[in-house]
């Protein structure tokens, strides 16, 4: 059966809940004698959820939405597992979830290429996977739930181009091993070619706050005339960026002639507050709530044997084929400015 962005029913079995830590310990203990069969039987039919990190307010918000959305969508989940920003640990975590009997997986890949090892393992075990936020470059997934990250880079470039007449602008980049980091960076660079009066300086920070802070400090010492900043992720870069600007005497409110124009990506409550204070000018609201909802929506559909095809969905987004056989539900991610920052429709204003 083929559907567009919808599902009907589920064919998997509910089983009693056991704490994840206890299950892992039991599986390890009995595995030496009995193998993984006991753990698989204990939680057969549940969905495993992998979190990439919990140091970012964005991922903290996503993690908070998972239990609520699981209840709303009727999906029984194992306790979510946090990979602590370690791609190798993420592969181990996926393996552990499968050994615990996960019938399906919702994973937010840390590394677009490295995650293929986990996806191959899941495929061998006939465990469907939905990727959230980051698309893999290899491996089978039932769906990718993600916003258009190239649009993030383009919209951020256009915002700076409209608000900075001339001068230097800084791009604080994410991990370029992630397709998200590459998409945002490449689209920003390409768009900036249309603004010849702006010179782009770049900081590769790999989603790490300390790396961003140290590099920005050095860059601003050498370039105190910076006029604008684009942050790939406010969840990790907002605080170090504001702290560095403040320490350098460069944190002036919007409207001040010395104000450094700042646009971010994520849409966390802290960014909204910074917009209200005039510390930054805009962010792009990445839908943490919808990532959780539709990640679980699609894994439930996959477990029920549903397939999908490109086209509009019933929830205001569009499914596109981003690579042969790889479908992505591109959820909306609007720009937030001082004009609409108090809109109750944004998830950051609903918490």
C-alpha positions in Angstrom: 0.0 0.0 0.0 1.3 3.5 -0.8 0.3 6.6 1.1 1.5 10.2 1.3 2.6 11.3 4.7 0.0 9.2 6.5 -0.5 5.7 8.0 -3.2 3.4 9.2 -2.8 1.0 12.0 0.2 -0.8 13.4 1.2 -4.5 13.3 3.7 -4.6 16.1 3.4 -6.2 19.6 3.4 -4.3 22.9 5.4 -5.8 25.7 6.0 -5.0 29.3 8.4 -2.1 30.1 11.8 -2.7 31.8 14.4 0.0 32.5 17.0 0.3 29.8 20.0 0.1 32.1 18.6 -3.1 33.7 17.8 -4.6 30.4 21.3 -3.9 29.1 22.9 -5.4 32.2 20.7 -8.5 32.0 21.4 -9.0 28.4 25.1 -8.8 28.9 25.0 -11.2 31.9 22.8 -13.8 30.2 24.3 -13.2 26.7 27.5 -15.2 27.6 25.3 -18.2 28.1 22.1 -17.7 26.2 23.0 -15.0 23.6 20.8 -12.0 22.9 17.5 -13.9 22.6 16.3 -13.1 26.1 16.7 -9.4 25.7 15.0 -9.5 22.3 12.0 -11.3 23.7 11.8 -8.9 26.7 11.0 -5.8 24.7 10.0 -7.2 21.3 7.9 -4.7 19.3 9.0 -1.5 21.0 10.7 1.4 19.2 14.2 2.4 20.1 15.0 6.2 20.1 18.6 7.4 19.8 19.5 11.0 20.8 22.7 12.5 19.4 23.4 14.7 22.4 21.8 16.4 25.3 24.2 19.4 25.7 22.2 21.5 23.3 18.9 23.1 24.3 17.5 22.0 20.9 18.1 18.4 21.6 16.9 18.7 25.2 13.7 20.0 23.8 13.4 17.2 21.2 14.1 14.7 24.0 11.3 16.2 26.1 8.9 15.9 23.2 9.6 12.2 22.6 7.5 10.7 25.4 4.6 13.1 24.7 4.6 12.4 21.0 4.9 8.6 21.6 1.8 8.8 23.7 0.0 10.9 21.1 0.9 8.7 18.2 0.4 5.4 20.1 4.0 4.2 19.9 5.5 2.2 22.7 9.2 3.2 23.1 12.3 1.9 24.9 14.0 4.5 27.1 15.8 6.9 24.7 19.6 6.5 24.6 22.0 9.5 24.4 25.2 9.0 22.2 26.9 12.1 23.7 28.0 13.5 20.3 30.1 10.4 19.6 29.4 8.7 16.2 31.1 5.5 17.3 29.0 5.4 20.5 25.9 5.9 18.3 26.6 2.8 16.3 27.0 0.8 19.6 23.8 2.3 20.9 21.9 1.3 17.8 23.3 -2.3 18.2 22.2 -2.3 21.8 18.7 -1.2 21.0 18.4 -3.9 18.4 19.6 -6.5 20.9 17.0 -5.2 23.4 14.4 -6.2 20.8 13.6 -2.9 19.2 11.3 -3.5 16.2 12.0 -0.1 14.8 14.4 2.8 15.4 14.3 6.6 15.3 17.8 7.9 15.0 19.3 11.4 14.7 22.6 10.6 12.9 25.7 12.4 14.1 27.8 11.6 11.1 26.1 11.2 7.7 28.5 8.6 6.5 29.4 6.7 9.7 25.8 6.0 10.5 25.7 3.6 7.5 27.2 0.9 9.7 24.3 1.1 12.1 21.8 1.2 9.2 23.3 -1.9 7.6 23.0 -3.7 10.9 19.4 -2.7 11.3 18.6 -3.8 7.7 20.2 -7.3 8.4 17.9 -7.6 11.4 14.8 -6.4 9.4 14.5 -3.4 11.7 13.2 -0.3 9.9 14.9 3.1 10.7 13.7 6.7 10.5 16.4 9.3 10.4 15.6 12.6 12.1 17.4 16.0 11.4 20.3 14.5 9.5 20.1 12.5 6.3 22.6 9.5 5.9 24.7 9.4 2.8 24.5 5.6 2.7 22.2 3.0 4.1 18.5 2.2 4.1 16.0 4.4 5.9 12.2 4.3 5.8 12.1 8.1 5.8 14.2 11.1 6.7 12.4 13.7 8.8 14.2 17.0 8.3 13.9 20.6 7.3 15.6 21.9 4.1 19.0 22.7 5.5 20.2 24.3 2.3 17.3 26.8 2.8 18.7 27.5 6.2 22.0 28.7 4.7 20.3 30.6 1.9 17.8 32.4 4.2 20.6 33.3 6.6 22.7 34.7 3.8 19.8 36.7 2.5 19.0 38.1 5.9 22.6 39.3 6.4 22.7 40.6 2.9 19.6 42.7 3.6 20.9 44.1 6.9 24.6 44.5 6.3 25.5 46.9 3.5 29.2 46.1 3.3 32.0 44.5 5.4 32.9 41.2 7.0 30.5 38.5 8.1 31.3 35.3 10.0 29.9 31.9 9.4 30.2 29.7 12.5 29.8 26.2 11.0 28.7 22.9 12.3 30.4 19.6 11.6 31.0 19.2 7.9 30.9 15.4 8.3 27.2 16.0 8.8 25.1 16.7 5.8 23.4 19.4 7.8 26.7 21.3 8.3 27.6 20.9 4.7 24.2 21.9 3.4 24.1 25.1 5.5 27.7 26.0 4.7 27.6 25.4 1.0 24.3 27.2 0.5 25.5 30.2 2.5 28.7 30.5 0.5 26.8 30.1 -2.8 24.2 32.8 -1.8 27.0 35.2 -0.6 28.3 35.4 -4.2 25.3 37.6 -4.8 26.6 40.1 -2.2 30.0 41.2 -3.5 30.3 43.9 -0.8 30.3 41.2 2.0 33.5 39.2 2.8 32.8 35.9 4.4 35.1 34.6 7.2 34.5 31.0 8.5 34.9 29.1 11.7 34.7 25.3 11.6 33.4 24.5 15.1 31.9 20.9 14.7 28.9 21.7 16.8 31.2 22.3 19.8 30.7 25.4 21.9 34.2 25.6 23.2 35.7 25.4 19.7 33.3 28.2 18.6 34.2 30.5 21.5 38.0 30.1 21.1 37.9 30.6 17.3 35.6 33.5 17.5 37.7 35.2 20.1 40.8 35.0 17.9 38.9 36.0 14.8 37.4 39.1 16.4 40.8 40.1 17.8 42.1 40.1 14.2 38.9 41.5 12.7 37.2 43.9 15.1 35.3 45.4 12.2 33.0 42.3 11.7 29.5 43.4 10.9 27.5 40.2 10.9 27.5 36.6 12.2 25.7 33.5 11.0 25.5 30.6 13.5 24.7 27.1 12.2 23.2 26.1 15.6 22.0 28.4 18.3 21.7 25.5 20.7 25.5 25.2 20.9 26.8 28.6 19.6 24.4 31.2 21.0 25.9 31.4 24.5 29.6 31.4 23.5 28.9 33.9 20.7 27.1 36.4 23.0 29.7 36.0 25.7 32.6 36.6 23.3 30.9 39.7 21.8 30.2 41.0 25.3 33.8 40.4 26.4 35.1 42.2 23.3 32.8 45.2 23.9 30.9 44.4 20.7 27.5 43.4 22.1 25.4 46.4 21.2 21.6 46.2 20.9 19.7 46.2 17.6 19.3 49.7 16.4 22.7 50.9 17.7 25.1 51.8 14.8 27.7 49.5 16.3 25.3 46.5 16.5 26.7 43.3 15.0 23.8 41.6 13.0 23.4 38.0 14.1 21.2 35.3 12.6 21.0 31.7 14.0 19.5 28.4 13.3 17.4 26.3 15.8 14.6 28.4 17.2 15.2 27.6 20.9 13.7 29.7 23.7 17.1 31.3 24.5 17.3 32.6 20.9 13.8 34.0 21.2 14.8 35.8 24.4 18.0 37.2 22.7 15.9 38.5 19.8 13.5 40.3 22.3 16.6 41.8 24.0 18.0 43.0 20.7 21.2 40.8 21.2 20.5 38.9 18.0 18.3 39.7 15.1 16.8 36.4 13.8 16.8 32.7 13.9 15.3 29.9 11.8 12.9 27.8 13.8 13.9 24.2 13.4 10.8 22.1 14.5 11.9 20.1 17.5 8.3 19.2 18.2 7.6 18.0 14.7 10.8 16.1 14.4 9.6 14.0 17.4 6.1 13.7 16.2 6.8 12.7 12.6 9.9 10.6 13.5 7.5 8.4 15.5 4.7 8.8 12.9 6.9 7.3 10.1 8.4 4.5 12.2 4.8 3.4 13.1 3.9 3.5 9.5 7.0 1.6 8.4 6.2 -1.1 11.0 2.7 -1.4 9.6 4.3 -2.0 6.1 3.4 1.4 4.6 5.5 3.0 1.9 5.6 6.5 0.6 6.2 8.6 -2.5 7.2 12.2 -3.2 4.5 14.8 -2.9 2.7 17.0 -0.5 1.8 15.5 2.9 -1.3 16.0 5.1 0.7 18.1 7.6 1.9 21.1 5.5 5.2 19.7 4.3 6.5 18.0 1.1 8.2 14.6 0.7 11.1 14.8 -1.8 13.5 12.2 -3.1 16.9 13.5 -2.1 18.8 10.5 -3.5 17.7 7.3 -5.3 15.4 5.5 -2.9 15.9 8.0 -0.1 12.7 10.1 0.8 12.8 13.1 3.0 9.8 14.8 4.6 10.9 18.5 4.5 9.1 20.1 7.4 8.7 23.9 7.4 11.3 26.1 9.2 10.3 29.8 9.2 12.5 32.8 9.9 11.9 34.3 13.3 12.5 38.1 13.8 11.4 40.7 16.3 8.2 41.1 14.3 7.0 37.5 14.9 9.0 36.3 17.9 6.0 36.2 20.2 3.9 34.1 17.8 2.4 31.2 19.9 2.6 28.9 16.9 6.4 28.5 17.4 7.3 25.5 19.7 9.7 27.7 21.6 6.7 29.8 22.8 4.7 26.7 23.9 6.9 25.3 26.6 
